Amino acid sequence: MQNTTQKKQLKKSKSHGVVRIIRKSNKLVEARYKLDIWETRIFTKMLMVINRGDDDFKKYKIYLRDVVEDFDLGKNKEAYPLLRQGARKLMRKVFYIPYEVDGVERLFEAPILTGLDSAVTDGRTVKDDHLYIEVSFAPEMKPYLIQLKSQFTMYDARNILKLPSTYSIRIYELLKQYERIGKRKFELDELKHIIGVKEEIEINGKKTYKDSYPLYGNFRQRVLLKAQKDLKKYTDIQFTFEPKRTGRKITHLIFYIELNQAIKKKFIPVPSKIEIIKEDSVDIVSELHQKVKKWVSQSIIENWLANYPEAQVKMGIDYTLKQLKAGKEINNIAGYLQTMVKKANLTDAKVVQKQKRANNKAKEEAKQQKLEELESEVKKLMLDKYQKEKALVDIILIETPDARASLLEKAKQRSFSGYDTTKTQSENLEAPIFSSTFHNTVLEAYANRFTALNDAYDLKIKKLKRAIDKM
């Protein structure tokens, strides 16, 4: 267990050479947005301080001196005001995430920040300790940044700290996503939208598009070749690309992705240097190490936690221990632990069965609730229809007073009419059974007057009843 001083030292450790893992949902990697380089630096720092085990966002405190150090901006005298300006501008930025439902294209728009707290510096001298910003992520960002179980892209933050262009950073992430495949194809127009070269704008109330590099030659020179040079110089991957034509026009790009060995060697993770920002992370490492210290070192636990979600590491360890307790013979327990920790979808058979029962119960409860809702809707429609029929019956009897007597006589003659000869006519009409019989008699006699009402209600009621029958 480390004392408070040691924990503070961990938090204040130098950025250079420290492993900081950035995790983003693939949907966020492919989202459409445009940030300038200063907004990007603030956003990147925000990603670096998210704790992998967080269940929800917190307020994150970012010291500007740390951002200056991370991005090696010490020689830029305007770095501090530009970073503060970048943070403020980030408040107005939105991610556009396209997706599809039932063949229909949709667009989810999510703000990045909901709050920003910073020192007032207009012409004033403020000490470095107070030159920090506190940022609050918009809750809509949660599914794309924390508790990621699958379909996410992960990389060492050091790869992008020296990239001088936002386009280079976006292309790095998009290619890193497909690093294992080694190849990625884009429609040229789609790539421009994703990295912010082409933006939707509004002029005189009409939507149109602004393309910063409409000519492919300019786009190739200013964006593609620059990113190619930047990635080779600063990141763990490099690429070549091939344009594809449709007719005479270049419409697609194929990227071929390779490992950049020269940089990769510099970024080999060193477990003892993994930065633990969350104070109770030290306790988590110790807690997990106590369980498996016979087979693996504490540095291996730290490495696991740096590369996999905390819940996944715990599941892998607990699963292995249960297997051992059950008598399973495992020759290389350390290797088995490593394999189990790597599995993102590892589950215990008993847990699966329990979850299955819970799911079945939930489905049955949902089915019963749906059934009750449908039956309630049928009752509501039938009552509504009856009330409107009753009002129309009253109108018909007012309009045709001479027909009332003959209609009453017809109702009396019906089987099981409910008419009681010991009661007066008024008393019979107030009795539920005969009142209903008389009501139906009027409906039959003046059927054409109720056609519109039937059309409005009967089909809805039939559909609901068929839905009930199918459940």
C-alpha positions as a Markdown table, in Angstrom:
| # | Residue | x | y | z |
|---|---|---|---|---|
| 1 | Met | 0.0 | 0.0 | 0.0 |
| 2 | Gln | 1.4 | 3.4 | -1.0 |
| 3 | Asn | 1.0 | 6.4 | 1.3 |
| 4 | Thr | -0.5 | 9.8 | 0.4 |
| 5 | Thr | 2.9 | 11.3 | -0.7 |
| 6 | Gln | 3.5 | 8.4 | -3.1 |
| 7 | Lys | 0.1 | 8.8 | -4.6 |
| 8 | Lys | 0.7 | 12.5 | -5.1 |
| 9 | Gln | 4.0 | 11.7 | -6.8 |
| 10 | Leu | 2.2 | 9.3 | -9.2 |
| 11 | Lys | -0.3 | 12.1 | -10.0 |
| 12 | Lys | 2.5 | 14.7 | -10.6 |
| 13 | Ser | 4.8 | 12.3 | -12.6 |
| 14 | Lys | 6.1 | 13.6 | -15.9 |
| 15 | Ser | 4.0 | 13.0 | -19.0 |
| 16 | His | 6.9 | 12.0 | -21.3 |
| 17 | Gly | 7.5 | 8.2 | -21.3 |
| 18 | Val | 4.3 | 7.6 | -19.3 |
| 19 | Val | 1.7 | 5.2 | -20.7 |
| 20 | Arg | -1.6 | 6.9 | -21.1 |
| 21 | Ile | -4.2 | 4.9 | -22.9 |
| 22 | Ile | -7.0 | 6.7 | -24.9 |
| 23 | Arg | -10.1 | 4.7 | -25.5 |
| 24 | Lys | -12.9 | 5.8 | -27.9 |
| 25 | Ser | -16.0 | 4.1 | -29.2 |
| 26 | Asn | -15.6 | 3.3 | -32.9 |
| 27 | Lys | -18.7 | 5.4 | -33.5 |
| 28 | Leu | -16.9 | 8.4 | -31.9 |
| 29 | Val | -13.7 | 7.8 | -34.0 |
| 30 | Glu | -15.9 | 7.9 | -37.1 |
| 31 | Ala | -18.1 | 10.8 | -36.0 |
| 32 | Arg | -18.2 | 14.0 | -38.1 |
| 33 | Tyr | -16.7 | 17.0 | -36.4 |
| 34 | Lys | -14.1 | 19.7 | -36.9 |
| 35 | Leu | -11.8 | 21.0 | -34.1 |
| 36 | Asp | -8.9 | 23.3 | -34.4 |
| 37 | Ile | -5.5 | 22.3 | -33.0 |
| 38 | Trp | -6.0 | 24.0 | -29.7 |
| 39 | Glu | -9.5 | 22.6 | -29.2 |
| 40 | Thr | -8.0 | 19.2 | -30.1 |
| 41 | Arg | -5.3 | 19.5 | -27.5 |
| 42 | Ile | -7.8 | 20.3 | -24.7 |
| 43 | Phe | -10.1 | 17.5 | -25.8 |
| 44 | Thr | -7.1 | 15.0 | -26.0 |
| 45 | Lys | -6.1 | 16.0 | -22.4 |
| 46 | Met | -9.6 | 15.5 | -21.3 |
| 47 | Leu | -9.5 | 11.9 | -22.7 |
| 48 | Met | -6.2 | 11.3 | -21.0 |
| 49 | Val | -7.6 | 12.1 | -17.5 |
| 50 | Ile | -10.8 | 9.9 | -17.8 |
| 51 | Asn | -10.4 | 7.0 | -15.4 |
| 52 | Arg | -11.1 | 3.6 | -17.1 |
| 53 | Gly | -13.2 | 2.3 | -14.2 |
| 54 | Asp | -15.5 | 5.3 | -13.9 |
| 55 | Asp | -19.2 | 4.5 | -14.0 |
| 56 | Asp | -20.1 | 8.1 | -14.8 |
| 57 | Phe | -18.4 | 11.4 | -15.8 |
| 58 | Lys | -16.9 | 13.6 | -13.1 |
| 59 | Lys | -15.6 | 17.2 | -13.1 |
| 60 | Tyr | -12.1 | 17.0 | -14.5 |
| 61 | Lys | -9.4 | 19.5 | -13.4 |
| 62 | Ile | -6.8 | 20.2 | -16.1 |
| 63 | Tyr | -3.8 | 22.3 | -15.4 |
| 64 | Leu | -2.7 | 24.3 | -18.4 |
| 65 | Arg | 1.0 | 23.8 | -17.5 |
| 66 | Asp | 0.4 | 20.0 | -18.0 |
| 67 | Val | -1.1 | 20.5 | -21.4 |
| 68 | Val | 1.8 | 22.7 | -22.4 |
| 69 | Glu | 4.2 | 20.0 | -21.2 |
| 70 | Asp | 2.3 | 17.2 | -22.8 |
| 71 | Phe | 2.3 | 18.8 | -26.2 |
| 72 | Asp | 5.8 | 20.3 | -25.9 |
| 73 | Leu | 4.5 | 23.9 | -26.2 |
| 74 | Gly | 6.9 | 25.5 | -23.8 |
| 75 | Lys | 8.4 | 27.8 | -26.6 |
| 76 | Asn | 5.0 | 29.1 | -27.6 |
| 77 | Lys | 4.4 | 32.3 | -25.6 |
| 78 | Glu | 0.7 | 32.3 | -26.6 |
| 79 | Ala | 0.0 | 28.7 | -25.5 |
| 80 | Tyr | -1.8 | 29.6 | -22.3 |
| 81 | Pro | -4.4 | 32.1 | -23.8 |
| 82 | Leu | -4.8 | 29.9 | -26.9 |
| 83 | Leu | -5.5 | 26.8 | -24.7 |
| 84 | Arg | -8.1 | 28.8 | -22.7 |
| 85 | Gln | -9.7 | 30.0 | -25.9 |
| 86 | Gly | -9.7 | 26.5 | -27.2 |
| 87 | Ala | -11.5 | 25.3 | -24.1 |
| 88 | Arg | -14.2 | 28.0 | -24.5 |
| 89 | Lys | -14.7 | 27.2 | -28.2 |
| 90 | Leu | -15.0 | 23.5 | -27.3 |
| 91 | Met | -18.2 | 24.4 | -25.4 |
| 92 | Arg | -19.9 | 25.2 | -28.7 |
| 93 | Lys | -18.7 | 22.2 | -30.6 |
| 94 | Val | -20.9 | 19.2 | -31.5 |
| 95 | Phe | -20.2 | 15.6 | -32.7 |
| 96 | Tyr | -22.4 | 14.3 | -35.5 |
| 97 | Ile | -22.7 | 10.5 | -35.4 |
| 98 | Pro | -24.6 | 9.0 | -38.4 |
| 99 | Tyr | -26.3 | 5.6 | -37.9 |
| 100 | Glu | -29.2 | 3.6 | -39.4 |
| 101 | Val | -32.4 | 2.2 | -38.1 |
| 102 | Asp | -34.7 | 0.0 | -40.2 |
| 103 | Gly | -33.0 | 1.2 | -43.4 |
| 104 | Val | -33.5 | 4.9 | -42.4 |
| 105 | Glu | -30.4 | 7.1 | -42.1 |
| 106 | Arg | -30.4 | 9.1 | -38.9 |
| 107 | Leu | -27.9 | 11.6 | -37.3 |
| 108 | Phe | -27.2 | 11.8 | -33.6 |
| 109 | Glu | -25.9 | 15.2 | -32.5 |
| 110 | Ala | -24.1 | 15.4 | -29.2 |
| 111 | Pro | -22.3 | 18.4 | -27.5 |
| 112 | Ile | -18.9 | 17.8 | -26.0 |
| 113 | Leu | -19.0 | 19.9 | -22.9 |
| 114 | Thr | -21.8 | 21.1 | -20.6 |
| 115 | Gly | -19.6 | 23.1 | -18.2 |
| 116 | Leu | -16.3 | 25.0 | -18.1 |
| 117 | Asp | -14.7 | 26.7 | -15.1 |
| 118 | Ser | -11.6 | 28.8 | -15.5 |
| 119 | Ala | -9.7 | 31.6 | -13.9 |
| 120 | Val | -10.3 | 35.2 | -15.0 |
| 121 | Thr | -7.0 | 36.5 | -16.5 |
| 122 | Asp | -7.9 | 39.8 | -18.2 |
| 123 | Gly | -4.7 | 41.8 | -17.6 |
| 124 | Arg | -4.1 | 40.1 | -14.3 |
| 125 | Thr | -1.2 | 38.0 | -12.9 |
| 126 | Val | -2.4 | 34.5 | -12.0 |
| 127 | Lys | -0.1 | 31.9 | -10.5 |
| 128 | Asp | 0.3 | 28.6 | -12.3 |
| 129 | Asp | -1.5 | 26.7 | -9.5 |
| 130 | His | -4.7 | 28.7 | -10.4 |
| 131 | Leu | -4.3 | 28.4 | -14.2 |
| 132 | Tyr | -6.5 | 25.3 | -14.6 |
| 133 | Ile | -9.8 | 24.6 | -16.1 |
| 134 | Glu | -12.5 | 22.3 | -14.8 |
| 135 | Val | -14.5 | 20.6 | -17.5 |
| 136 | Ser | -17.7 | 18.6 | -17.4 |
| 137 | Phe | -18.4 | 16.2 | -20.3 |
| 138 | Ala | -21.9 | 16.3 | -21.7 |
| 139 | Pro | -23.8 | 13.1 | -20.5 |
| 140 | Glu | -24.6 | 12.2 | -24.1 |
| 141 | Met | -20.9 | 11.4 | -24.5 |
| 142 | Lys | -20.9 | 8.7 | -21.9 |
| 143 | Pro | -21.6 | 5.7 | -24.2 |
| 144 | Tyr | -18.7 | 6.7 | -26.4 |
| 145 | Leu | -16.0 | 7.2 | -23.7 |
| 146 | Ile | -16.5 | 5.2 | -20.5 |
| 147 | Gln | -17.3 | 1.6 | -19.6 |
| 148 | Leu | -16.5 | 0.5 | -23.1 |
| 149 | Lys | -16.8 | -3.3 | -23.5 |
| 150 | Ser | -16.4 | -3.7 | -27.2 |
| 151 | Gln | -16.2 | -1.9 | -30.6 |
| 152 | Phe | -13.7 | 0.7 | -29.4 |
| 153 | Thr | -10.3 | 2.0 | -30.5 |
| 154 | Met | -7.4 | 2.2 | -28.1 |
| 155 | Tyr | -4.0 | 3.8 | -28.5 |
| 156 | Asp | -1.1 | 5.3 | -26.5 |
| 157 | Ala | -1.7 | 9.0 | -26.3 |
| 158 | Arg | 2.0 | 9.7 | -26.9 |
| 159 | Asn | 1.3 | 8.9 | -30.6 |
| 160 | Ile | -0.7 | 12.1 | -31.2 |
| 161 | Leu | 1.0 | 14.6 | -28.8 |
| 162 | Lys | 3.3 | 15.9 | -31.4 |
| 163 | Leu | 1.0 | 15.8 | -34.4 |
| 164 | Pro | 0.8 | 19.4 | -35.7 |
| 165 | Ser | -2.5 | 19.0 | -37.6 |
| 166 | Thr | -6.0 | 18.0 | -36.6 |
| 167 | Tyr | -6.4 | 16.2 | -39.9 |
| 168 | Ser | -3.4 | 14.1 | -39.1 |
| 169 | Ile | -4.8 | 13.2 | -35.7 |
| 170 | Arg | -8.2 | 12.2 | -37.2 |
| 171 | Ile | -6.5 | 10.1 | -39.9 |
| 172 | Tyr | -4.3 | 8.4 | -37.3 |
| 173 | Glu | -7.3 | 7.3 | -35.3 |
| 174 | Leu | -9.2 | 6.1 | -38.4 |
| 175 | Leu | -6.3 | 4.0 | -39.5 |
| 176 | Lys | -5.4 | 2.8 | -36.0 |
| 177 | Gln | -8.9 | 1.4 | -35.9 |
| 178 | Tyr | -8.0 | -0.9 | -38.8 |
| 179 | Glu | -4.4 | -1.5 | -37.9 |
| 180 | Arg | -4.9 | -5.3 | -37.6 |
| 181 | Ile | -6.7 | -5.5 | -40.9 |
| 182 | Gly | -3.9 | -3.5 | -42.6 |
| 183 | Lys | -6.3 | -1.8 | -45.1 |
| 184 | Arg | -9.1 | 0.6 | -45.1 |
| 185 | Lys | -11.2 | 2.0 | -47.9 |
| 186 | Phe | -13.1 | 5.4 | -47.8 |
| 187 | Glu | -15.3 | 7.2 | -50.2 |
| 188 | Leu | -13.4 | 10.5 | -50.7 |
| 189 | Asp | -16.5 | 12.6 | -49.8 |
| 190 | Glu | -17.2 | 10.5 | -46.7 |
| 191 | Leu | -13.6 | 11.0 | -45.4 |
| 192 | Lys | -13.8 | 14.7 | -46.0 |
| 193 | His | -17.0 | 14.9 | -43.9 |
| 194 | Ile | -15.5 | 12.8 | -41.1 |
| 195 | Ile | -12.3 | 14.8 | -40.6 |
| 196 | Gly | -14.0 | 18.1 | -41.1 |
| 197 | Val | -12.6 | 19.1 | -44.5 |
| 198 | Lys | -16.2 | 19.3 | -45.7 |
| 199 | Glu | -18.8 | 20.9 | -43.4 |
| 200 | Glu | -22.5 | 21.6 | -43.6 |
| 201 | Ile | -23.1 | 25.3 | -43.3 |
| 202 | Glu | -26.2 | 27.6 | -43.6 |
| 203 | Ile | -26.3 | 30.6 | -46.0 |
| 204 | Asn | -29.5 | 32.7 | -46.0 |
| 205 | Gly | -31.5 | 30.0 | -44.3 |
| 206 | Lys | -30.4 | 27.3 | -46.8 |
| 207 | Lys | -28.1 | 24.4 | -46.0 |
| 208 | Thr | -25.1 | 23.9 | -48.2 |
| 209 | Tyr | -21.5 | 22.5 | -47.9 |
| 210 | Lys | -18.2 | 24.2 | -47.5 |
| 211 | Asp | -15.2 | 22.1 | -48.8 |
| 212 | Ser | -11.8 | 23.5 | -47.7 |
| 213 | Tyr | -10.1 | 21.5 | -50.4 |
| 214 | Pro | -12.5 | 20.9 | -53.3 |
| 215 | Leu | -9.7 | 20.0 | -55.7 |
| 216 | Tyr | -8.3 | 16.5 | -55.1 |
| 217 | Gly | -4.7 | 17.8 | -55.8 |
| 218 | Asn | -5.0 | 20.3 | -53.0 |
| 219 | Phe | -6.5 | 17.7 | -50.6 |
| 220 | Arg | -3.8 | 15.2 | -51.5 |
| 221 | Gln | -1.0 | 17.8 | -50.9 |
| 222 | Arg | -2.4 | 19.6 | -47.8 |
| 223 | Val | -4.1 | 16.7 | -46.0 |
| 224 | Leu | -3.0 | 13.2 | -47.2 |
| 225 | Leu | 0.7 | 13.7 | -47.8 |
| 226 | Lys | 1.1 | 15.8 | -44.7 |
| 227 | Ala | -0.7 | 13.2 | -42.6 |
| 228 | Gln | 1.5 | 10.5 | -44.2 |
| 229 | Lys | 4.7 | 12.5 | -43.3 |
| 230 | Asp | 3.4 | 13.3 | -39.7 |
| 231 | Leu | 2.4 | 9.7 | -38.9 |
| 232 | Lys | 5.7 | 8.3 | -40.1 |
| 233 | Lys | 7.6 | 10.8 | -38.0 |
| 234 | Tyr | 5.6 | 10.7 | -34.8 |
| 235 | Thr | 3.3 | 7.6 | -34.5 |
| 236 | Asp | 3.4 | 3.8 | -34.3 |
| 237 | Ile | 1.8 | 3.3 | -37.7 |
| 238 | Gln | 2.5 | 4.6 | -41.2 |
| 239 | Phe | 0.6 | 4.3 | -44.4 |
| 240 | Thr | 0.5 | 4.5 | -48.2 |
| 241 | Phe | -2.7 | 5.3 | -50.1 |
| 242 | Glu | -4.1 | 4.6 | -53.6 |
| 243 | Pro | -6.8 | 6.8 | -55.2 |
| 244 | Lys | -9.6 | 5.0 | -57.1 |
| 245 | Arg | -11.6 | 6.6 | -59.9 |
| 246 | Thr | -15.3 | 6.3 | -61.0 |
| 247 | Gly | -15.1 | 7.4 | -64.6 |
| 248 | Arg | -12.6 | 10.3 | -64.7 |
| 249 | Lys | -13.3 | 11.4 | -61.1 |
| 250 | Ile | -11.4 | 10.2 | -58.0 |
| 251 | Thr | -14.2 | 8.9 | -55.7 |
| 252 | His | -12.4 | 6.5 | -53.3 |
| 253 | Leu | -9.2 | 6.1 | -51.4 |
| 254 | Ile | -7.6 | 2.9 | -50.2 |
| 255 | Phe | -5.2 | 3.2 | -47.3 |
| 256 | Tyr | -2.6 | 0.5 | -46.6 |
| 257 | Ile | -1.5 | 0.5 | -42.9 |
| 258 | Glu | 1.8 | -0.8 | -41.6 |
| 259 | Leu | 3.5 | -0.9 | -38.2 |
| 260 | Asn | 6.1 | 1.9 | -37.8 |
| 261 | Gln | 8.8 | 0.0 | -36.1 |
| 262 | Ala | 11.0 | 3.0 | -35.5 |
| 263 | Ile | 8.4 | 4.7 | -33.3 |
| 264 | Lys | 6.8 | 1.5 | -31.9 |
| 265 | Lys | 10.1 | 0.6 | -30.1 |
| 266 | Lys | 9.9 | 3.9 | -28.3 |
| 267 | Phe | 6.4 | 3.3 | -27.1 |
| 268 | Ile | 6.8 | -0.2 | -25.6 |
| 269 | Pro | 4.7 | 0.0 | -22.4 |
| 270 | Val | 6.8 | -0.2 | -19.2 |
| 271 | Pro | 4.4 | -1.5 | -16.5 |
| 272 | Ser | 6.2 | 0.4 | -13.6 |
| 273 | Lys | 5.6 | 3.7 | -15.4 |
| 274 | Ile | 1.9 | 3.3 | -15.9 |
| 275 | Glu | 0.3 | 6.5 | -14.5 |
| 276 | Ile | -2.4 | 5.8 | -12.0 |
| 277 | Ile | -4.4 | 9.0 | -11.7 |
| 278 | Lys | -7.3 | 7.6 | -9.7 |
| 279 | Glu | -6.2 | 7.4 | -6.1 |
| 280 | Asp | -8.0 | 4.2 | -5.2 |
| 281 | Ser | -6.5 | 2.5 | -8.3 |
| 282 | Val | -3.5 | 1.6 | -6.1 |
| 283 | Asp | -5.9 | -0.2 | -3.8 |
| 284 | Ile | -7.4 | -2.1 | -6.8 |
| 285 | Val | -4.0 | -3.2 | -7.9 |
| 286 | Ser | -3.1 | -4.5 | -4.4 |
| 287 | Glu | -6.5 | -6.1 | -4.0 |
| 288 | Leu | -6.2 | -8.1 | -7.2 |
| 289 | His | -2.6 | -8.9 | -6.7 |
| 290 | Gln | -3.4 | -10.5 | -3.3 |
| 291 | Lys | -5.6 | -13.0 | -5.2 |
| 292 | Val | -3.0 | -14.1 | -7.7 |
| 293 | Lys | 0.4 | -13.2 | -6.2 |
| 294 | Lys | 1.4 | -16.9 | -6.4 |
| 295 | Trp | 1.6 | -16.7 | -10.1 |
| 296 | Val | 1.9 | -13.1 | -11.4 |
| 297 | Ser | 3.6 | -9.9 | -10.2 |
| 298 | Gln | 2.0 | -6.6 | -9.3 |
| 299 | Ser | 3.4 | -4.9 | -12.4 |
| 300 | Ile | 1.5 | -7.5 | -14.6 |
| 301 | Ile | -1.7 | -6.5 | -12.8 |
| 302 | Glu | -1.0 | -2.9 | -13.5 |
| 303 | Asn | -0.3 | -3.7 | -17.2 |
| 304 | Trp | -3.7 | -5.6 | -17.4 |
| 305 | Leu | -5.5 | -2.6 | -15.9 |
| 306 | Ala | -3.9 | -0.3 | -18.3 |
| 307 | Asn | -5.0 | -2.3 | -21.4 |
| 308 | Tyr | -8.3 | -3.8 | -20.4 |
| 309 | Pro | -11.4 | -2.6 | -18.5 |
| 310 | Glu | -11.3 | -3.1 | -14.8 |
| 311 | Ala | -14.4 | -5.3 | -14.8 |
| 312 | Gln | -12.9 | -7.6 | -17.5 |
| 313 | Val | -9.6 | -8.0 | -15.5 |
| 314 | Lys | -11.6 | -8.9 | -12.3 |
| 315 | Met | -13.8 | -11.4 | -14.3 |
| 316 | Gly | -10.7 | -13.1 | -15.8 |
| 317 | Ile | -9.1 | -13.5 | -12.4 |
| 318 | Asp | -12.2 | -14.7 | -10.6 |
| 319 | Tyr | -13.0 | -17.1 | -13.4 |
| 320 | Thr | -9.5 | -18.7 | -13.2 |
| 321 | Leu | -9.7 | -19.0 | -9.4 |
| 322 | Lys | -13.1 | -20.7 | -9.7 |
| 323 | Gln | -11.7 | -23.2 | -12.2 |
| 324 | Leu | -8.8 | -24.0 | -9.8 |
| 325 | Lys | -11.2 | -24.4 | -6.9 |
| 326 | Ala | -13.4 | -26.8 | -9.0 |
| 327 | Gly | -10.3 | -29.0 | -9.5 |
| 328 | Lys | -9.4 | -28.1 | -13.1 |
| 329 | Glu | -5.8 | -28.9 | -13.9 |
| 330 | Ile | -4.0 | -25.9 | -15.3 |
| 331 | Asn | -0.3 | -26.4 | -16.1 |
| 332 | Asn | 0.6 | -22.7 | -16.7 |
| 333 | Ile | -1.6 | -20.7 | -14.3 |
| 334 | Ala | 0.0 | -17.4 | -15.2 |
| 335 | Gly | -0.6 | -18.0 | -18.9 |
| 336 | Tyr | -4.1 | -19.1 | -18.3 |
| 337 | Leu | -4.8 | -15.9 | -16.3 |
| 338 | Gln | -3.4 | -13.8 | -19.1 |
| 339 | Thr | -5.7 | -15.6 | -21.6 |
| 340 | Met | -8.8 | -15.2 | -19.4 |
| 341 | Val | -8.1 | -11.5 | -18.7 |
| 342 | Lys | -7.9 | -10.8 | -22.5 |
| 343 | Lys | -11.4 | -12.2 | -23.1 |
| 344 | Ala | -13.9 | -9.4 | -23.2 |
| 345 | Asn | -17.0 | -11.6 | -23.2 |
| 346 | Leu | -15.9 | -14.1 | -20.5 |
| 347 | Thr | -18.7 | -15.3 | -18.3 |
| 348 | Asp | -19.2 | -17.8 | -15.6 |
| 349 | Ala | -21.7 | -20.6 | -16.4 |
| 350 | Lys | -23.7 | -20.1 | -13.2 |
| 351 | Val | -23.8 | -16.3 | -13.9 |
| 352 | Val | -25.0 | -17.0 | -17.4 |
| 353 | Gln | -27.8 | -19.3 | -16.2 |
| 354 | Lys | -28.8 | -16.8 | -13.5 |
| 355 | Gln | -28.8 | -14.0 | -16.1 |
| 356 | Lys | -30.8 | -16.2 | -18.5 |
| 357 | Arg | -33.5 | -16.8 | -15.8 |
| 358 | Ala | -33.5 | -13.1 | -15.0 |
| 359 | Asn | -33.9 | -12.3 | -18.7 |
| 360 | Asn | -36.8 | -14.8 | -19.1 |
| 361 | Lys | -38.5 | -13.3 | -16.1 |
| 362 | Ala | -38.0 | -9.8 | -17.4 |
| 363 | Lys | -39.4 | -10.9 | -20.8 |
| 364 | Glu | -42.4 | -12.5 | -19.2 |
| 365 | Glu | -43.1 | -9.4 | -17.1 |
| 366 | Ala | -42.7 | -7.2 | -20.1 |
| 367 | Lys | -45.1 | -9.4 | -22.0 |
| 368 | Gln | -47.7 | -9.3 | -19.2 |
| 369 | Gln | -47.3 | -5.5 | -19.0 |
| 370 | Lys | -47.8 | -5.2 | -22.7 |
| 371 | Leu | -50.8 | -7.5 | -22.6 |
| 372 | Glu | -52.4 | -5.3 | -19.9 |
| 373 | Glu | -51.7 | -2.2 | -21.8 |
| 374 | Leu | -53.3 | -3.6 | -25.0 |
| 375 | Glu | -56.4 | -4.8 | -23.1 |
| 376 | Ser | -56.6 | -1.4 | -21.4 |
| 377 | Glu | -56.5 | 0.3 | -24.8 |
| 378 | Val | -59.2 | -1.9 | -26.1 |
| 379 | Lys | -61.5 | -1.2 | -23.2 |
| 380 | Lys | -60.8 | 2.5 | -23.5 |
| 381 | Leu | -61.6 | 2.5 | -27.2 |
| 382 | Met | -64.8 | 0.5 | -26.7 |
| 383 | Leu | -66.0 | 2.8 | -23.9 |
| 384 | Asp | -65.2 | 5.8 | -26.0 |
| 385 | Lys | -67.1 | 4.4 | -29.0 |
| 386 | Tyr | -70.1 | 3.4 | -26.7 |
| 387 | Gln | -70.3 | 7.0 | -25.3 |
| 388 | Lys | -70.3 | 8.5 | -28.8 |
| 389 | Glu | -72.9 | 5.9 | -30.0 |
| 390 | Lys | -75.1 | 6.8 | -27.0 |
| 391 | Ala | -74.9 | 10.5 | -27.8 |
| 392 | Leu | -75.9 | 9.8 | -31.4 |
| 393 | Val | -78.8 | 7.6 | -30.3 |
| 394 | Asp | -80.1 | 10.5 | -28.2 |
| 395 | Ile | -79.9 | 12.7 | -31.2 |
| 396 | Ile | -81.8 | 10.2 | -33.4 |
| 397 | Leu | -84.6 | 9.8 | -30.8 |
| 398 | Ile | -84.9 | 13.6 | -30.6 |
| 399 | Glu | -85.0 | 13.9 | -34.4 |
| 400 | Thr | -87.5 | 11.0 | -34.8 |
| 401 | Pro | -89.8 | 11.0 | -31.7 |
| 402 | Asp | -92.5 | 8.9 | -33.4 |
| 403 | Ala | -90.1 | 6.0 | -33.9 |
| 404 | Arg | -89.4 | 5.7 | -30.2 |
| 405 | Ala | -92.4 | 3.5 | -29.4 |
| 406 | Ser | -91.8 | 1.1 | -32.2 |
| 407 | Leu | -88.1 | 0.8 | -31.3 |
| 408 | Leu | -89.0 | 0.1 | -27.7 |
| 409 | Glu | -91.4 | -2.6 | -28.8 |
| 410 | Lys | -88.8 | -4.3 | -31.0 |
| 411 | Ala | -86.3 | -4.2 | -28.1 |
| 412 | Lys | -88.9 | -5.9 | -25.8 |
| 413 | Gln | -89.4 | -8.7 | -28.3 |
| 414 | Arg | -85.7 | -9.6 | -28.4 |
| 415 | Ser | -84.5 | -12.8 | -26.7 |
| 416 | Phe | -83.0 | -12.1 | -23.3 |
| 417 | Ser | -84.0 | -8.5 | -23.7 |
| 418 | Gly | -84.0 | -8.0 | -19.9 |
| 419 | Tyr | -87.4 | -6.2 | -20.0 |
| 420 | Asp | -89.2 | -6.5 | -16.7 |
| 421 | Thr | -93.0 | -6.1 | -16.9 |
| 422 | Thr | -93.3 | -5.3 | -13.2 |
| 423 | Lys | -91.2 | -2.1 | -13.8 |
| 424 | Thr | -92.1 | 1.1 | -15.6 |
| 425 | Gln | -90.7 | 1.9 | -19.1 |
| 426 | Ser | -88.3 | 4.5 | -17.5 |
| 427 | Glu | -87.1 | 2.0 | -14.9 |
| 428 | Asn | -86.4 | -0.6 | -17.7 |
| 429 | Leu | -84.4 | 2.0 | -19.7 |
| 430 | Glu | -82.2 | 2.6 | -16.7 |
| 431 | Ala | -81.6 | -1.1 | -16.1 |
| 432 | Pro | -78.2 | -2.1 | -17.7 |
| 433 | Ile | -79.4 | -5.2 | -19.7 |
| 434 | Phe | -82.5 | -3.6 | -21.3 |
| 435 | Ser | -80.8 | -0.3 | -21.8 |
| 436 | Ser | -78.1 | -2.2 | -23.8 |
| 437 | Thr | -80.7 | -4.1 | -25.8 |
| 438 | Phe | -82.6 | -0.9 | -26.7 |
| 439 | His | -79.2 | 0.8 | -27.6 |
| 440 | Asn | -78.4 | -2.1 | -30.0 |
| 441 | Thr | -81.9 | -2.0 | -31.5 |
| 442 | Val | -81.5 | 1.7 | -32.4 |
| 443 | Leu | -78.0 | 0.9 | -33.9 |
| 444 | Glu | -79.5 | -1.7 | -36.2 |
| 445 | Ala | -82.4 | 0.4 | -37.2 |
| 446 | Tyr | -80.2 | 3.4 | -38.2 |
| 447 | Ala | -77.1 | 1.5 | -39.2 |
| 448 | Asn | -76.1 | 4.0 | -41.9 |
| 449 | Arg | -75.9 | 6.8 | -39.2 |
| 450 | Phe | -73.2 | 4.9 | -37.4 |
| 451 | Thr | -71.0 | 4.0 | -40.4 |
| 452 | Ala | -68.4 | 6.8 | -39.8 |
| 453 | Leu | -68.2 | 6.0 | -36.1 |
| 454 | Asn | -67.6 | 2.3 | -36.9 |
| 455 | Asp | -65.0 | 3.1 | -39.4 |
| 456 | Ala | -63.1 | 5.3 | -36.9 |
| 457 | Tyr | -63.1 | 2.6 | -34.1 |
| 458 | Asp | -63.6 | -0.9 | -35.4 |
| 459 | Leu | -60.4 | -1.4 | -37.3 |
| 460 | Lys | -58.3 | -0.1 | -34.4 |
| 461 | Ile | -60.1 | -2.4 | -32.0 |
| 462 | Lys | -59.6 | -5.4 | -34.3 |
| 463 | Lys | -55.9 | -4.8 | -34.6 |
| 464 | Leu | -55.5 | -4.6 | -30.9 |
| 465 | Lys | -57.4 | -7.8 | -30.3 |
| 466 | Arg | -55.3 | -9.6 | -33.0 |
| 467 | Ala | -52.2 | -8.4 | -31.2 |
| 468 | Ile | -53.6 | -9.7 | -27.9 |
| 469 | Asp | -54.4 | -13.1 | -29.5 |
| 470 | Lys | -50.8 | -13.4 | -30.7 |
| 471 | Met | -49.3 | -12.9 | -27.3 |
